[in-house]
Amino acid sequence: DAAPDALPPSLLGYSYTDSTFTCQFSELLNIGEMSFNAPSLFDGDPIFDAKSRSLIFPLSGSLVEGVRYELNLFNCKDFAGNSMDTTILFGLPVPAEKGDVLFTEIMFAPATGMSEFVEVVNHSNKVLDLSDFTFATRKPDAAPLVGKRLTTKHSLLFPGEYKVLTKKMEGVCGSIPCPGEESFLITSSLAAMNNSGGWISLYRFSDST
């Protein structure tokens, strides 16, 4: 006999248009007992599309630049009765300009077993998307910048928000007090930093600015 389903559904991601906000889940939901707290531009109850396993909210207007929105979902059940609550923070990202993101901490020579990391802060009043950034390094000999796109998944950075960029969270938290998991971007694309000096930079992936 198959083992009973004991795992709650999980949120796979979200997307939006000018008229809808859509949350995609790992399995079908029974939304009869679900409740939610939503921003004022959410216009009524959602519907669940079984084919795409998506919860679709109607919107009364478009997202506004620079605003941090929060959607709370409670008692999202699958048909086995497993329940989950989740909070979605979202906004309308816009392209970054020079000076919008600043480095606030750099660890280029960690202790054995620890990980390199950089901490950045959104110094602007914009919502930025870290998937539109490349992290690059250059050695002191002025060789060309070497870097890769930080991530292909949307990772929003809100005004005033800090984020730690590293390959392994446990390689950072083993040596210093750590914020919560939401304050990290785990990425295999973080270029190695030279221990004897050099330059690091962030630039837009979309146009290398």
LINTASUL-V946062 format. One record per residue. N is the residue number from 0. PHI is phi as a letter, one per 30 degrees, with the letter a starting at -180 (* if undefined). Layout:
((N	PHI) (N	PHI))
This chain:
((0	*) (1	d) (2	d) (3	d) (4	d) (5	c) (6	c) (7	d) (8	d) (9	b) (10	d) (11	d) (12	l) (13	b) (14	a) (15	a) (16	b) (17	d) (18	b) (19	b) (20	b) (21	c) (22	c) (23	c) (24	c) (25	d) (26	a) (27	d) (28	c) (29	c) (30	c) (31	d) (32	c) (33	d) (34	b) (35	a) (36	c) (37	b) (38	d) (39	d) (40	d) (41	d) (42	c) (43	j) (44	d) (45	d) (46	c) (47	c) (48	c) (49	d) (50	d) (51	c) (52	h) (53	b) (54	c) (55	c) (56	c) (57	d) (58	c) (59	c) (60	a) (61	d) (62	d) (63	c) (64	e) (65	i) (66	c) (67	c) (68	c) (69	b) (70	c) (71	c) (72	c) (73	b) (74	h) (75	d) (76	c) (77	d) (78	d) (79	c) (80	j) (81	d) (82	b) (83	b) (84	c) (85	a) (86	b) (87	c) (88	c) (89	a) (90	a) (91	c) (92	d) (93	b) (94	d) (95	d) (96	c) (97	e) (98	j) (99	d) (100	c) (101	c) (102	d) (103	c) (104	a) (105	b) (106	c) (107	c) (108	b) (109	d) (110	d) (111	e) (112	i) (113	c) (114	c) (115	d) (116	a) (117	b) (118	c) (119	b) (120	b) (121	d) (122	c) (123	c) (124	c) (125	c) (126	c) (127	c) (128	c) (129	d) (130	d) (131	c) (132	b) (133	c) (134	c) (135	b) (136	b) (137	b) (138	d) (139	d) (140	d) (141	i) (142	d) (143	e) (144	e) (145	b) (146	a) (147	b) (148	e) (149	d) (150	a) (151	c) (152	c) (153	d) (154	b) (155	d) (156	b) (157	d) (158	e) (159	i) (160	d) (161	c) (162	b) (163	c) (164	c) (165	a) (166	d) (167	b) (168	d) (169	d) (170	d) (171	c) (172	d) (173	d) (174	b) (175	b) (176	d) (177	c) (178	d) (179	d) (180	e) (181	d) (182	c) (183	c) (184	c) (185	d) (186	b) (187	d) (188	c) (189	d) (190	d) (191	d) (192	c) (193	d) (194	d) (195	c) (196	k) (197	k) (198	b) (199	b) (200	a) (201	c) (202	b) (203	d) (204	d) (205	d) (206	b) (207	h) (208	d))
